[in-house]
Amino acid sequence: MILLNPGPVNLSERVRNALLRPDLCHREPEFTDLQEAIRAKLLSLYQLDPAQWVAILLTGSGTAAVEAMVSTLVPPTGKLLIIENGVYGERLSQIASIHHINHQRLSYPWGEAIDLAGIEAHLRRGITHLALIHHETTTGRLNRLSGIGELCKQRNIRLLIDGVSSFGAEELGFESWGIAACAATANKCLHGAPGISFVIVRREMLASAKLPKRTLYLDLETYCRMQDQGSTPFTQAVQTFYALNEALDELRDQGGWQARHQNYRELADLVREGLVSLEIRPLLRREDASVVLNAFHLPLGLSYNAFHDWLKANGFVIYAGQGKLVKSIFRVSTMGAITRQDMERFLEAVSEYSQEMAGSI
Ligand SMILES: *Cc1c(COP(=O)(O)O)cnc(C)c1O
């Protein structure tokens, strides 16, 4: 089955085989070595200096990392501005509400661009932290962070990024954009197995992660302190660690995030052009979308469920729209161990389906 949903992704044989390595206790030195290797590889992927940055590993899906980041790094005296233009931006606000974090929301319609003037106006109000999504998977929009980072730098505001569906395949200017922390996951653009996620944090951010703590299981300060000592506060998903370690080696061997970006770019263009030739229109312009996922208007009169089920019977899983977009769009992701041939076969399958539908009217 070819998975065109935005994670979990198809694993390569190399990564799948890593899941079968010997059983391992998370309190033994072999686990420490594994954990340390992954932490170092995550930093080196974006050439981050280990003296300034740390990768903190959690057992949990991407949302665990996002919740850990927001609930740990905004101190009780802080004020968080959340920018929303999709489901995941709105989730940031849910997290802030649940943890009683002093926050404001700046909402844009799903899929729309964020305007710097709007943010600038909000930043006057005693804001200390700003959180937003890099790649808003709801619509495939890649939010441009460099201008926002510049505004934050000028005002000494800490920038918290949900990079769950961009880390490993899109540019992330940790230093140049002034990112303070970025949450991400093993099983999207890194091509690991689901079950672990992580936050890349500027070390100085943890010094100010003061008591009182808002969370026990998701407290980044505790994880960081113990992982720096080669330990872990709780049981980690050991097999998933093996797989991520292998996936990071595979990514390095393939040429790093830049090569993965290029590969996704080619697949995304192939899908875009192929679907446009079948009169299926993309939701966003090419320059506004990520290379990781593209959303398309569901052709009028086409039932998503029937379309999905037919494609699934032919070996492809596509992804529905969420919330208010559930009836109007479908999404195709380019992540995972999939090839150009897989995408060509996918387009042939869609073409065959459109012909069947045309014939049945
Ligand atoms: C996938 C995703 C998440 C996390 O989803 P999980 O189901 O918890 O892994 C968070 N943010 C974005 C932008 C995502 O694409």
The ligand as an SDF file (V2000), in Angstrom:
LIG
                    3D

 15 15  0  0  0  0  0  0  0  0999 V2000
    0.9890   15.7420   11.9370 C   0  0  0  0  0  0  0  0  0  0  0  0
    1.0690   17.0880   12.5540 C   0  0  0  0  0  0  0  0  0  0  0  0
    1.0730   17.2690   13.9530 C   0  0  0  0  0  0  0  0  0  0  0  0
    1.0210   16.1600   14.9600 C   0  0  0  0  0  0  0  0  0  0  0  0
    0.1810   15.1280   14.7010 O   0  0  0  0  0  0  0  0  0  0  0  0
    0.2890   13.7450   15.4960 P   0  0  0  0  0  0  0  0  0  0  0  0
   -0.9140   13.0400   15.0140 O   0  0  0  0  0  0  0  0  0  0  0  0
    0.2670   14.0540   16.9460 O   0  0  0  0  0  0  0  0  0  0  0  0
    1.5770   13.1230   15.0860 O   0  0  0  0  0  0  0  0  0  0  0  0
    1.2420   18.5370   14.4360 C   0  0  0  0  0  0  0  0  0  0  0  0
    1.3870   19.5900   13.6260 N   0  0  0  0  0  0  0  0  0  0  0  0
    1.4070   19.4620   12.2900 C   0  0  0  0  0  0  0  0  0  0  0  0
    1.6260   20.6750   11.4540 C   0  0  0  0  0  0  0  0  0  0  0  0
    1.2490   18.2060   11.7090 C   0  0  0  0  0  0  0  0  0  0  0  0
    1.2690   18.0630   10.3840 O   0  0  0  0  0  0  0  0  0  0  0  0
  1  2  1  0
  2  3  1  0
  2 14  2  0
  3  4  1  0
  3 10  2  0
  4  5  1  0
  5  6  1  0
  6  7  2  0
  6  8  1  0
  6  9  1  0
 10 11  1  0
 11 12  2  0
 12 13  1  0
 12 14  1  0
 14 15  1  0
M  END
$$$$
